[in-house]
Amino acid sequence: MKPWFAGALLLLGLGLHLQANEDMEQALFSRGPAPAKGENGKWGFRSPDGTWAVEPKFMEVKPFQHDMAAAREGKTWGYIDKAGNWKIPPRFSWAGEFSENLAPASEGDRLTGKFGYIDPQGRWAIEAEYAWARPFREGLGCVKDGAKWGFVDSKGKLVIEPDFDQVESFSGGLAAVQKSGPPGEKETWAYIKPDGSSPFEKKFAWAGSFSEGLARIQITDRISGKYGYINPKGELVIAPGFDEAADFHQGRAQVRVGNEVRFIDAKGKPVE
C-alpha cells in the first residue's frame, strides 16, 4: 500500500486496522482528489493516477465535499476548490466538512471558542454558540451545549434538546445516542427518531450508525463485547461474534475474528 493512500484512508475513517481493498479506493476518490501527504511534510490532493491535483502546501486538509475542502494554512482554516484556490479564505480556528450546504466551524480560540455552521460563501448560517458541532446528516446537525449533545435543523432551531452524553449522526432515519445511567449500568446506548422519540426499547453497550439498513452494536460490554448487527427495528440480524467490524458498503462488511479478517454479507455469511 502506498503511504499517501494509507494516510488518505485514515483521514476518511475507512479503518486501517482492516485491509485495504478496491472498495476503499473507490470510496477514497468518490468525492474528488484524495488527501495526501507530500515529501515536504505538507498536505495536498492526489488524482486517481497518483499525480498531484493540488500540490502539497497545507498544514492539514480534509476530504472534498460539494467541490470544496477544508485546508489549514498556518493556524487558520479556510476552504479550497479542486484547483487549490481559496474559495473561503482562511479565518477559522477549526473547520469541518460541508454537508447539506453547511459546515461546522469556529472563529474563536481553539479550546474555548464557540461553534456554529457556515454556508458555501463563508457566512454564518447558524450562529456560533455551541461548545462543538458536527456536519449535518439527513437534515439535522449534532451540537454540544455545555456538556450535553442535541440536534439542530438547518435554520438553527434546536429540535432535540441537549440531553445526551454522546451521539452519532442521523443515518437511515435513526441516530444512536448515549445517556449514562446508574453506576454499573452497561447498556446505555439507544436509538432515536428525528422527533426525539425511540423506535424501540432495546438498549446496547455501544451502538453505531445505520448503513445499508444495518448498524453495528455491542450488547454486553463496550470494552470486551463482540460486535454484531441490528436492523432498524432493533432486531438482531447478525449475532455478536466479531472482535472488530466495519459498516456495510455495497452489500458487504469487513470483520475480524482473532487474526482472521474477512468479508460478510447482510446475513453474516462469509463472502469473497
C-alpha positions in Angstrom: 0.0 0.0 0.0 1.4 3.4 -0.9 2.0 5.7 2.1 -0.2 8.5 0.8 -3.0 6.1 0.1 -2.9 4.7 3.6 -2.9 8.3 5.0 -5.9 9.2 2.9 -7.8 6.1 4.1 -7.1 7.1 7.7 -8.4 10.7 7.1 -11.6 9.2 5.7 -12.0 6.9 8.6 -12.0 3.8 6.5 -10.1 1.8 9.1 -6.5 0.9 8.5 -6.8 -1.9 11.1 -8.7 -3.7 8.3 -7.1 -4.5 5.0 -7.3 -2.0 2.1 -9.3 -3.1 -1.0 -10.8 -1.8 -4.2 -14.0 -0.7 -2.4 -11.9 1.6 -0.2 -10.1 3.0 -3.2 -13.4 3.7 -4.9 -14.7 5.4 -1.8 -11.4 7.4 -1.5 -11.9 9.2 -4.8 -15.7 9.3 -4.8 -15.6 13.0 -3.6 -12.7 14.1 -5.9 -9.0 14.2 -5.4 -7.8 12.4 -2.3 -5.8 13.9 0.6 -2.2 13.0 0.5 1.0 14.0 2.4 4.0 15.1 0.3 7.7 14.6 1.0 7.9 18.1 2.3 5.6 17.1 5.2 2.7 19.2 3.9 -0.7 18.1 2.6 -2.3 18.3 -0.9 -4.6 16.2 -3.0 -3.8 13.4 -5.5 -5.7 12.2 -8.5 -6.5 8.5 -9.0 -3.4 8.1 -11.2 -1.2 9.3 -8.4 -0.3 12.7 -9.8 -0.8 15.8 -7.7 -4.2 17.5 -8.4 -3.3 20.1 -5.7 0.3 20.4 -4.7 1.2 19.7 -1.0 1.3 23.2 0.6 -1.1 23.0 3.5 -0.5 22.1 7.2 -3.7 20.0 7.2 -6.6 19.2 4.9 -9.9 17.4 5.0 -11.6 15.4 2.1 -13.6 17.2 -0.6 -17.3 17.8 -0.1 -19.5 19.8 -2.5 -16.4 20.7 -4.6 -14.7 22.3 -1.6 -12.2 21.0 1.0 -11.2 22.5 4.3 -7.4 23.3 4.5 -5.2 24.8 7.1 -2.6 27.5 6.3 -0.6 28.4 9.4 -3.0 28.5 12.3 -6.2 29.2 10.4 -8.6 27.1 8.2 -10.3 28.0 5.0 -11.8 26.2 2.1 -10.3 25.5 -1.3 -11.6 24.4 -4.7 -10.3 21.4 -6.7 -7.6 23.5 -8.2 -6.3 24.5 -4.8 -7.5 28.1 -4.9 -9.2 29.6 -1.8 -13.0 29.7 -2.1 -13.3 30.8 1.5 -10.1 32.5 2.7 -8.6 31.1 6.0 -10.0 32.7 9.1 -11.3 29.8 11.2 -9.6 28.2 14.2 -11.4 25.0 13.2 -13.4 24.0 10.1 -15.4 20.8 9.3 -16.6 19.3 6.1 -19.5 20.7 4.1 -22.6 18.5 4.2 -26.1 19.6 3.0 -24.6 23.0 2.2 -23.5 23.7 5.7 -20.2 23.2 7.5 -19.4 23.3 11.2 -16.7 25.9 12.1 -15.3 28.2 14.8 -13.5 31.5 14.7 -12.7 31.7 18.4 -10.0 30.2 20.5 -9.3 26.6 19.5 -10.1 25.3 23.0 -12.7 27.8 24.2 -14.3 29.2 21.1 -17.9 28.6 20.1 -19.0 26.6 17.1 -21.7 27.2 14.5 -22.4 26.5 10.8 -21.3 28.4 7.7 -22.8 28.4 4.2 -20.7 27.9 1.0 -19.9 31.6 0.9 -18.4 31.5 4.4 -21.3 33.4 6.0 -22.7 32.2 9.3 -25.9 30.3 8.7 -26.2 29.2 12.3 -24.6 31.4 14.8 -21.6 30.1 16.7 -23.0 29.5 20.1 -22.2 25.8 20.8 -19.3 24.0 22.5 -19.0 21.8 19.5 -20.8 21.0 16.2 -20.7 18.1 13.7 -21.7 18.0 10.0 -25.3 17.8 9.0 -26.8 14.4 8.1 -30.4 13.9 7.0 -31.4 17.5 7.8 -30.0 17.6 11.4 -26.7 18.6 12.9 -25.2 17.4 16.2 -24.4 20.2 18.6 -22.9 20.2 22.1 -24.4 22.7 24.5 -22.3 22.7 27.7 -21.6 19.0 28.4 -24.6 17.6 26.6 -25.5 16.9 22.9 -28.6 17.6 21.0 -29.6 18.3 17.3 -30.5 21.4 15.3 -32.2 21.8 12.0 -30.9 23.8 9.0 -32.5 27.0 10.3 -30.6 26.7 13.6 -33.7 25.6 15.6 -32.9 23.2 18.4 -35.2 20.3 17.6 -33.9 17.7 20.0 -32.8 19.1 23.4 -29.2 18.6 24.6 -29.8 15.6 26.8 -27.2 13.1 25.7 -23.6 12.3 26.8 -22.7 11.0 23.3 -24.4 10.9 19.9 -24.0 9.7 16.4 -25.3 11.5 13.3 -28.7 10.5 11.8 -28.5 7.7 9.2 -31.4 5.8 7.8 -33.8 7.9 9.9 -32.3 7.0 13.2 -29.4 8.3 15.4 -27.6 6.4 18.1 -27.4 8.3 21.4 -25.9 7.6 24.8 -27.1 8.7 28.2 -25.3 7.5 31.3 -27.5 5.7 33.9 -26.9 4.4 37.4 -23.3 3.3 38.3 -22.5 -0.1 36.8 -25.2 0.1 34.1 -23.6 -1.0 30.8 -26.4 -0.8 28.3 -26.7 3.0 27.9 -26.9 3.4 24.1 -30.2 3.7 22.3 -31.7 5.0 19.1 -33.9 8.0 18.4 -36.0 9.3 15.5 -35.8 12.9 14.3 -38.6 13.9 16.7 -36.6 12.6 19.6 -38.8 9.5 20.3 -37.5 6.0 20.5 -38.3 3.5 17.7 -37.8 0.5 20.1 -36.9 0.0 23.7 -33.8 -2.2 23.4 -30.5 -0.6 24.6 -26.9 -1.5 23.9 -23.4 -1.2 25.4 -22.5 0.6 22.2 -24.4 1.5 19.0 -23.3 2.8 15.7 -24.9 4.5 12.7 -27.0 2.6 10.2 -25.5 1.8 6.8 -27.5 -0.1 4.1 -30.1 -1.0 6.7 -27.8 -2.4 9.3 -26.0 -0.9 12.3 -23.1 -2.3 14.4 -23.8 -2.8 18.1 -22.2 -4.3 21.2 -24.7 -5.9 23.6 -22.9 -6.8 26.8 -19.7 -4.7 27.2 -18.1 -1.7 25.5 -14.5 -2.9 26.1 -14.6 -6.7 25.5 -18.0 -7.2 24.0 -18.3 -8.7 20.5 -19.8 -6.8 17.6 -23.0 -7.8 15.8 -25.6 -6.0 13.6 -29.2 -5.0 14.1 -31.9 -3.8 11.7 -34.0 -0.5 12.1 -36.5 -2.4 14.2 -33.8 -3.2 16.8 -33.8 -6.9 15.8 -30.5 -8.7 15.9 -29.8 -9.8 12.4 -26.1 -10.9 12.7 -25.2 -12.2 16.2 -22.3 -10.6 18.0 -19.2 -12.7 17.2 -16.6 -10.2 15.8 -13.7 -8.6 17.5 -13.9 -5.7 15.0 -16.5 -4.8 12.5 -17.0 -2.1 9.8 -20.2 -0.6 8.3 -21.8 -2.3 5.3 -20.8 -1.0 1.9 -22.1 -2.4 -1.4 -23.7 -5.3 0.4 -20.8 -6.5 2.5 -18.8 -5.5 5.6 -15.3 -6.3 6.7 -14.9 -8.0 10.1 -12.1 -9.5 12.2 -12.2 -12.6 14.4 -8.9 -13.1 16.1 -6.2 -12.7 13.5 -8.6 -13.5 10.6 -10.0 -10.7 8.5 -12.9 -11.5 6.1 -16.0 -10.0 4.5 -19.5 -11.0 5.3 -22.9 -10.4 3.6 -26.0 -9.0 5.1 -26.8 -12.3 6.7 -23.4 -12.7 8.3 -22.2 -15.3 5.8 -18.6 -15.1 4.6 -18.1 -13.7 1.0 -15.0 -13.3 -1.2 
